[in-house]
Amino acid sequence: MELEKITNEPPTLPRRLYDDACGMALALELVGERWVPLILRELMFGPRRFGEIKRGLPGVSANVLTQRLESLEANGVLVRRKLPPPASVQVYELTDWGYESEVPLAALGMWAVRSPLHDPRLPLSGASLMMSFRTMIDSARAADINARIIFRIGPDPFTAHLHDGRLDIVRGEAPNADLSMSAPEAGNIAAVIYGGQPLAAMEEAGAIKVEGDHALAERFVTLFLLPPKVGCAQS
């Protein structure tokens, strides 16, 4: 017996990868192409210009990035708009539905880092580091902290509001922050949080600059735990 048709004909994707009604198959058609999940990551904390997206994804060619952005726009995941004067530049921004992709992307990232193949020493962008914070935070450890922290990763600033065991993060610098942490590369901060490097040693080496509440900084770097690797016993 055929299913009753209860909706209008759906829009057609530029090309079909799977002949399958499963939602997961459609998700892969929408955002599963190479580079697309990482483009979503770069846009997760606010609109970005083409060159800014490209800077966060140095391995993608301009031609491929253009194609992926056009596909995401056609599928309703992002929009292009022009910033008002004096900027007057074109930016790409996720739609409300596009922002909802953070939940499945974070879950996939949490699942993948359990692989022995995961190497946290590889390069990562500022947006990648911020997403890792939101994904890996131990809510119980952070439950009693209420603070605003600025992260400056190269030319990219982010402001995080840590409260109720979670992190709200936006691009840009908010006033009256309790703490700021600056580094030329996201990997410098990741080395402390995920790699076990002492914060004081990284400061002394000039790899990280901490301003404001140092006690908060020392506590902040202990709030994130990578899950155990597959096949490794939990301690």
C-alpha positions, 0 to 999 in steps of 0.5 A: 500500500502506498503512503498517502501524500500529505505534503506538496512536492519537496524541493529537489536537491541539486543532486541525490546521493542516496535513494533512501527515505531515512533522515540520516541519508537526507542529512548527509545529502544536505551537509555531508559533502567534504568541507561542509561540516567544517564550514558550518563550524566556522559560521557557528558563532556568527556571520563571516566573510568569504575570506574569513571562512577561507582563513579558518579552512586553509585546505579548501580551494576558493572554488570548492568553498564557493560551490559549498556555500552556494549549495548550503544557501540553496538548501536553506542552511545559510543566507548571504547578506550585506552588512550595513555601512560603514562595513558594506561587505557581504557575509554568510550567516547560518539560518536558525535551522542552520544553527541547529546543526550544532547539536548533531555536529557536536555529538559526532565530534564527541563520538569521533574523538574516542578514536585512537586516530584522533590527534589533538596536536593537529591545527585547528581554528578558533571556531573549532576550539570554541566548539570543543569547549561547548562540547567537552565542558564538564557541567558539574565542574563548572556549575558554580562559575559565572564569568565572562571570558574573552579569547583572542585567537590570532585576529579572531576574538570570541566572548564566552559567558560561562554560567550554569555549567554551560558556555554561551559563545559569540564572536567579538569582544564584550566589555567588562570581561573577567578574564582574557586569554590570547594566543597566536594559534588555537593549538596553544590553548588546546595544548593546555586544556587537552594536552596537559601543558602547564598554563604558567609554562605556556605563559612564560614561553609567550605562547599564551597571554592571560589578563585578569583573573589568573585563578579563574584561568587556572580553573577554567583549563581544568573544566574540559575532559576528552572521553576515553578512547575506544578499547581503553578502560576508564579510570 
